Amino acid sequence: MITDQNGTIDVRFLRTTFLLLSEQNVSRVAGKLGQSQPSVSAVLKRARHVFDDPLLVRSGQGMAVTERGEAVRASLCRILAELSETISPEEAFDAATTAFAMRVSAMSCFNGFLIPPIAERLRKEAPMASIDFFAPAESDDLTEQLSSGASDLLVANWPSPHESLRSSTIFDCETACIVNADHPFADAEEMPMEAYLALPHLSLGSVVRPAFSPIGGRLKQLGVNRRVALSVPEYALVPPVIARTDLIFTTARPYAEFVVNRYPDYGLCVVGAPREFGNMRLYLLWHERAHKSPANRWVRDLIRDVSRRYGADLQERPTAAGMARLAELAAV
């Protein structure tokens, strides 16, 4: 039965079952809910009896969802979203006194310069909250993570947001290149496209997933290809690799400036990417099931506000390119 001893719907049981089918890991669900592993295991045992199916079975080093388990998870996702919208009035939510947990899948370039101010605000304004920022793995189905509840929010710089998800642009900034001080274009204001395509480049492992790559996606739109000489699995390797090679790394200007300022001893430079790239956008994405969740909305607003403030700081900071344009106007 999915009701408690009083005959009312046992929402806690439904939510825990949904998390078990999404996470496929008892200890992770226990940690997320702040419960003991035996209590979560008891819920799994009860769910297997209620739905007359194993739901989760051993698979290699972990667990896998059965076919009936997938159907149950999809149904629970809809039911819990409807219940949340019906019985959780937004005006009752107070971040300062509410304990809630949120999982945010974020591209690594976002982490360095935006997570610290987000963490500062979180500790001041929602001291009982817990946010788990994690970088998506290469094999992750990011839209499925959001629809299943495995993650609550996604920060990504895809060429365009996935049509099945709700989205908000949190950053709209110039595309730039990071090169070392000895690079032929180190002193240039902007790299011309012809040279950009002829020179060797550094890319992340996500180059094999062009649908999620803003650089690969834009080049595909333009009908051209660049020469990727080296791919690395994570952003942390970008600064030391660029410092020791003639490679070019293309990214959002805020991240490029963050890297150059963070590693002054590496002798790195920021050069404008070919103007054909246009601006790069950073999106905040979420599933319809979480759209009216008070906690999810509060975290969305927090991320948007921090991003907006950071963007304003960047716009107020004069750049070499901006000063050159002012000089040109003054000479007219």
C-alpha positions as CSV (number, residue, x, y, z in Angstrom):
1,M,0.0,0.0,0.0
2,I,1.1,3.6,-0.7
3,T,-0.9,5.0,2.2
4,D,0.2,5.2,5.8
5,Q,-1.6,3.7,8.9
6,N,-4.1,6.6,8.8
7,G,-5.1,5.9,5.2
8,T,-3.4,9.1,3.8
9,I,-1.0,9.0,0.9
10,D,2.5,8.4,2.2
11,V,4.4,11.1,0.3
12,R,7.7,10.4,2.1
13,F,7.5,6.8,0.8
14,L,6.8,7.9,-2.7
15,R,9.6,10.5,-2.7
16,T,12.1,8.0,-1.3
17,T,11.1,5.4,-3.8
18,F,11.5,7.9,-6.6
19,L,15.0,8.9,-5.4
20,L,16.0,5.3,-5.1
21,L,14.9,4.6,-8.7
22,S,16.7,7.8,-9.9
23,E,20.0,7.5,-7.9
24,Q,20.1,3.7,-8.0
25,N,22.2,3.8,-4.8
26,V,20.9,3.3,-1.3
27,S,23.7,5.1,0.5
28,R,23.5,8.1,-1.8
29,V,19.8,8.5,-1.2
30,A,20.3,8.1,2.6
31,G,22.8,10.9,2.5
32,K,20.6,13.1,0.4
33,L,17.7,12.6,2.8
34,G,19.7,12.7,6.0
35,Q,18.5,9.2,6.9
36,S,20.2,5.9,7.8
37,Q,20.9,3.3,5.2
38,P,18.8,0.6,7.0
39,S,15.7,2.9,6.9
40,V,16.2,3.6,3.2
41,S,16.7,-0.1,2.5
42,A,13.4,-0.7,4.4
43,V,11.7,1.6,2.0
44,L,13.1,-0.3,-1.0
45,K,11.9,-3.5,0.5
46,R,8.4,-2.1,0.9
47,A,8.4,-0.6,-2.6
48,R,9.3,-4.0,-4.0
49,H,6.3,-5.5,-2.2
50,V,3.9,-2.7,-3.2
51,F,4.8,-2.8,-6.9
52,D,5.4,-6.5,-7.0
53,D,8.8,-6.1,-8.8
54,P,12.5,-6.0,-7.8
55,L,12.6,-2.5,-9.1
56,L,16.4,-2.4,-8.6
57,V,18.7,-5.3,-9.5
58,R,22.5,-5.9,-9.2
59,S,24.4,-4.8,-12.3
60,G,28.2,-4.9,-12.2
61,Q,29.4,-2.7,-9.4
62,G,26.1,-1.0,-8.9
63,M,22.3,-1.3,-9.4
64,A,20.1,-1.1,-12.5
65,V,16.4,-0.2,-12.8
66,T,14.1,-2.9,-14.1
67,E,11.6,-2.2,-16.9
68,R,8.8,-1.9,-14.4
69,G,11.0,0.3,-12.2
70,E,11.4,2.7,-15.1
71,A,7.6,2.9,-15.5
72,V,7.1,3.5,-11.7
73,R,9.8,6.2,-11.7
74,A,8.1,8.0,-14.6
75,S,4.7,7.9,-12.8
76,L,6.2,9.0,-9.5
77,C,7.9,12.0,-11.2
78,R,4.5,13.2,-12.5
79,I,2.7,12.5,-9.2
80,L,5.3,14.2,-7.0
81,A,5.4,17.3,-9.3
82,E,1.6,17.6,-9.1
83,L,1.6,17.1,-5.3
84,S,4.3,19.7,-4.8
85,E,2.4,22.3,-6.9
86,T,-0.8,21.5,-5.0
87,I,0.2,21.3,-1.3
88,S,3.4,23.4,-1.1
89,P,2.3,27.1,-1.3
90,E,5.2,29.3,-2.4
91,E,4.5,32.0,0.2
92,A,5.2,29.5,3.0
93,F,8.8,29.0,1.8
94,D,11.5,30.7,3.9
95,A,15.0,29.9,2.7
96,A,16.5,31.2,6.0
97,T,14.7,28.5,8.1
98,T,14.1,25.7,5.6
99,A,16.3,22.7,5.2
100,F,16.5,21.6,1.6
101,A,19.0,19.8,-0.7
102,M,19.7,20.6,-4.3
103,R,21.9,18.9,-6.9
104,V,23.3,21.2,-9.6
105,S,25.1,19.8,-12.6
106,A,27.5,22.5,-13.8
107,M,30.2,22.7,-16.4
108,S,33.6,23.1,-14.8
109,C,34.3,26.5,-16.3
110,F,31.3,27.8,-14.2
111,N,32.7,26.5,-11.0
112,G,35.8,28.6,-10.5
113,F,34.4,32.1,-10.7
114,L,30.8,31.8,-9.8
115,I,30.5,29.1,-7.1
116,P,32.5,31.0,-4.4
117,P,30.1,34.0,-4.4
118,I,27.1,31.6,-4.6
119,A,28.5,29.7,-1.6
120,E,28.9,33.0,0.4
121,R,25.3,34.0,-0.3
122,L,24.0,30.5,0.5
123,R,25.6,30.4,3.9
124,K,24.2,33.8,4.8
125,E,20.7,33.5,3.4
126,A,20.0,29.7,3.6
127,P,22.2,28.3,6.4
128,M,20.2,25.0,6.6
129,A,20.3,24.3,2.8
130,S,22.7,22.0,1.0
131,I,23.7,22.3,-2.6
132,D,25.8,19.6,-4.3
133,F,27.6,21.1,-7.4
134,F,29.0,18.3,-9.6
135,A,30.5,18.2,-13.1
136,P,28.6,16.0,-15.5
137,A,30.4,12.9,-16.8
138,E,31.0,12.5,-20.5
139,S,28.5,9.7,-20.7
140,D,25.7,11.5,-18.7
141,D,22.4,12.0,-20.4
142,L,21.9,15.5,-18.9
143,T,18.3,16.0,-20.0
144,E,17.4,12.6,-18.4
145,Q,19.1,13.6,-15.2
146,L,16.8,16.6,-14.9
147,S,13.7,14.7,-15.9
148,S,14.4,11.8,-13.5
149,G,15.3,14.1,-10.6
150,A,18.9,12.9,-10.4
151,S,19.9,16.5,-10.7
152,D,17.7,19.6,-10.0
153,L,19.4,22.2,-12.1
154,L,21.9,22.3,-15.0
155,V,24.3,25.1,-15.9
156,A,25.6,24.6,-19.4
157,N,26.9,26.6,-22.4
158,W,25.3,24.6,-25.1
159,P,24.9,26.3,-28.5
160,S,21.2,26.5,-27.6
161,P,19.1,25.1,-24.7
162,H,17.3,21.7,-25.1
163,E,13.8,22.3,-26.3
164,S,12.3,19.9,-23.7
165,L,13.7,21.9,-20.8
166,R,12.9,25.3,-19.3
167,S,15.8,27.7,-19.5
168,S,17.1,31.1,-18.6
169,T,20.2,32.9,-20.0
170,I,22.4,33.8,-17.0
171,F,25.4,34.9,-19.0
172,D,25.8,36.5,-22.5
173,C,29.4,37.3,-23.1
174,E,32.2,37.6,-25.7
175,T,34.0,34.5,-26.9
176,A,37.7,34.7,-26.4
177,C,40.9,32.6,-26.8
178,I,43.6,31.8,-24.2
179,V,47.2,31.6,-25.6
180,N,50.6,31.9,-24.1
181,A,52.7,35.1,-24.2
182,D,54.9,33.7,-27.1
183,H,52.0,33.0,-29.4
184,P,52.0,34.9,-32.7
185,F,48.6,36.4,-31.8
186,A,49.3,37.1,-28.1
187,D,49.2,40.9,-28.7
188,A,46.3,40.9,-31.1
189,E,42.9,42.4,-30.2
190,E,41.1,39.7,-32.2
191,M,42.2,36.6,-34.1
192,P,41.0,36.4,-37.7
193,M,39.1,33.4,-38.7
194,E,41.5,32.3,-41.4
195,A,44.4,32.1,-38.9
196,Y,42.1,30.6,-36.2
197,L,41.3,27.6,-38.5
198,A,44.9,27.1,-39.6
199,L,46.4,27.0,-36.1
200,P,46.3,24.1,-33.7
201,H,43.8,24.0,-30.8
202,L,43.2,22.6,-27.3
203,S,39.8,21.2,-26.6
204,L,37.9,19.4,-23.8
205,G,36.8,15.8,-24.0
206,S,33.3,17.0,-24.9
207,V,34.6,17.6,-28.4
208,V,33.1,14.2,-29.1
209,R,29.7,15.6,-28.2
210,P,29.3,18.6,-30.5
211,A,25.7,19.1,-29.6
212,F,26.9,20.2,-26.1
213,S,29.9,22.2,-27.3
214,P,29.4,25.9,-27.9
215,I,32.6,26.1,-30.0
216,G,32.1,22.9,-32.0
217,G,28.4,23.8,-32.5
218,R,29.1,27.3,-33.8
219,L,31.8,26.0,-36.1
220,K,29.4,23.5,-37.5
221,Q,26.9,26.3,-38.1
222,L,29.5,28.2,-40.0
223,G,30.4,25.2,-42.0
224,V,34.1,25.1,-41.1
225,N,36.4,22.9,-39.0
226,R,39.4,23.7,-36.7
227,R,42.4,21.5,-36.1
228,V,42.2,20.1,-32.6
229,A,45.7,18.9,-31.7
230,L,45.0,17.9,-28.1
231,S,41.9,17.1,-26.1
232,V,42.0,17.0,-22.3
233,P,39.3,15.7,-19.9
234,E,39.0,18.7,-17.6
235,Y,39.4,22.5,-17.4
236,A,42.1,22.2,-14.7
237,L,44.5,21.1,-17.4
238,V,44.0,24.0,-19.6
239,P,46.3,26.6,-18.0
240,P,49.4,24.4,-17.7
241,V,49.0,23.0,-21.2
242,I,48.5,26.4,-22.9
243,A,51.5,27.7,-20.9
244,R,53.8,25.0,-22.4
245,T,52.5,24.9,-26.0
246,D,51.4,26.9,-29.0
247,L,47.8,25.7,-28.7
248,I,44.7,27.9,-28.5
249,F,41.8,27.4,-26.1
250,T,38.5,29.0,-26.9
251,T,36.0,29.8,-24.2
252,A,33.9,32.5,-22.6
253,R,35.8,35.8,-21.9
254,P,34.9,35.7,-18.2
255,Y,36.5,32.3,-17.8
256,A,39.5,33.3,-19.9
257,E,40.2,36.4,-17.8
258,F,39.7,34.3,-14.6
259,V,42.4,31.9,-15.7
260,V,44.8,34.6,-16.7
261,N,44.4,36.4,-13.4
262,R,44.4,33.1,-11.4
263,Y,47.7,31.9,-12.9
264,P,49.9,35.0,-13.4
265,D,53.1,32.9,-13.5
266,Y,52.0,31.0,-16.5
267,G,52.3,34.0,-18.8
268,L,48.9,33.6,-20.5
269,C,47.0,36.1,-22.6
270,V,43.4,36.7,-23.7
271,V,42.7,37.4,-27.3
272,G,39.3,38.0,-28.9
273,A,38.0,35.0,-30.8
274,P,37.0,35.6,-34.5
275,R,34.0,37.9,-34.6
276,E,32.1,35.2,-36.6
277,F,31.7,33.3,-33.3
278,G,29.5,36.1,-31.8
279,N,28.7,35.9,-28.1
280,M,28.7,32.7,-25.9
281,R,25.7,32.1,-23.7
282,L,25.6,30.3,-20.4
283,Y,22.2,28.7,-19.6
284,L,20.4,27.7,-16.4
285,L,18.1,24.7,-17.2
286,W,15.5,22.8,-15.3
287,H,12.7,20.4,-15.9
288,E,9.0,21.2,-15.8
289,R,8.5,19.0,-12.8
290,A,10.7,21.5,-10.7
291,H,9.4,24.7,-12.2
292,K,7.1,25.6,-9.3
293,S,9.2,24.1,-6.6
294,P,9.9,27.0,-4.1
295,A,13.4,25.7,-3.2
296,N,14.3,25.2,-6.8
297,R,13.0,28.7,-7.7
298,W,15.0,30.2,-4.8
299,V,18.3,28.6,-6.0
300,R,17.5,29.6,-9.6
301,D,17.1,33.2,-8.5
302,L,20.3,33.0,-6.4
303,I,22.4,31.7,-9.4
304,R,20.8,34.3,-11.7
305,D,21.5,37.2,-9.3
306,V,25.1,36.2,-8.7
307,S,25.7,35.8,-12.4
308,R,24.0,39.2,-13.2
309,R,26.2,40.9,-10.6
310,Y,29.3,39.3,-11.9
311,G,28.4,40.3,-15.5
312,A,27.9,43.9,-14.4
313,D,31.3,43.9,-12.8
314,L,32.8,42.7,-16.0
315,Q,31.1,45.4,-18.0
316,E,32.3,48.1,-15.7
317,R,35.9,46.8,-16.0
318,P,37.7,48.5,-19.0
319,T,39.3,46.1,-21.5
320,A,42.1,46.8,-24.0
321,A,39.6,46.3,-26.8
322,G,37.1,48.7,-25.3
323,M,39.8,51.4,-24.7
324,A,41.0,51.0,-28.3
325,R,37.5,51.5,-29.7
326,L,37.1,54.6,-27.5
327,A,40.3,56.0,-28.9
328,E,39.1,55.4,-32.5
329,L,35.9,57.3,-31.7
330,A,37.8,60.1,-30.1
331,A,40.0,60.4,-33.2
332,V,37.0,60.8,-35.6
